[in-house]
């Protein structure tokens, strides 16, 4: 495959990232209700995020035209991972800070000051809890970031070494075979089974990222094809049915077909990114880019809102009727969702303000040439 230009923003994928983040927030309302209001398959949109991450992972590797060198690949791998971290760093720091405050509010300061907890929090803050097989107690959802970075750290050197072999053969085999392995070993994809290395979460990340790499390969092959109206209609139909089918299945799905829903995510990403679907052109890129940014902020911030509500209910009674099963439970869900969205917007503006301050400081330190007349 040849060098590719930097891809334009795909509004359709950004839109569904936004929908996926809403699903996950709603799924985590299970902290308030027993029985759960949303079934376990509502956690599977994380696999959609992994697939999308795998797609852009492949895009980055193929844009890198440096020759593979075993002497420098370690440094290049670290550089690639650091570049990924910078993409979400401030959102993570804000989310971690707000969530830490919420944890202290809920449990009290003494909760944090045990050696076990301090150790786990340090591992979580540096996103190495996947490697240490420890839990995420501040932002439970940040296991996604930890497993994504760990998976890419392992996959990047191999991918850079043999790009076409990896994308055409290794990635689809690991992706499809890995789904089969997860279903055979655990009987379900969405539920956690951590505590050992490699964790189930890390296997999920590797499998779905590889599916995303395979989706990239398919999308590039589709771009080379010339389709008439019928071909465009078929591609459009496949893309629409895939994404709608996946997100409908996420709401209520027998665990036996969870792997099928993940495959649908990969099919959708491949078709949408190829530009062969009429629907991919209908989503305004500028607006959907904001939704994509909002989805990241919402994902990393909603844990703080959930923990804060649990702490408030511990100390006060006014909201308790809305956060237990009954005829007012849906009001509680709306309170939780609205609070999470508000915090996400706050984090977006804090991110922009911090970047503006840092850019101003950087510019102030940059020496400017002086013209002498």
Secondary structure, DSSP 8 states (H G I E B T S, - for coil): ----------HHHHHHHHHHHHHHHHHGGGGT-SS-SS-GGGGTHHHHHHHHHHHHHHHHHHH------TTTHHHHHHHHHHHHHHHHHHHHHHHHHHHHHHHHHHH-GGGG-SHHHHHHHHHHHTT-HHHHT----S-GGGHHHHHHHHHHHHHHHHHHHSHHHIIIIIHHHHHHHHHHHHHHHHS-SSS---SSSS-HHHHHHHHHHHHHHHHHHHHHHHHTS---HHHHHHHHHHHHHHHHHHHHHHHS--GGGHHHHHHHHHHHHHHHHHT--GGGGSS-HHHHHHHHHHHHHHHHHHHHHHHHHHHHHHH-STTGGGSSSSTTHHHHHHHHHHHHHHHHHHHHHHHHHHHHHHHHHHHHHS-------
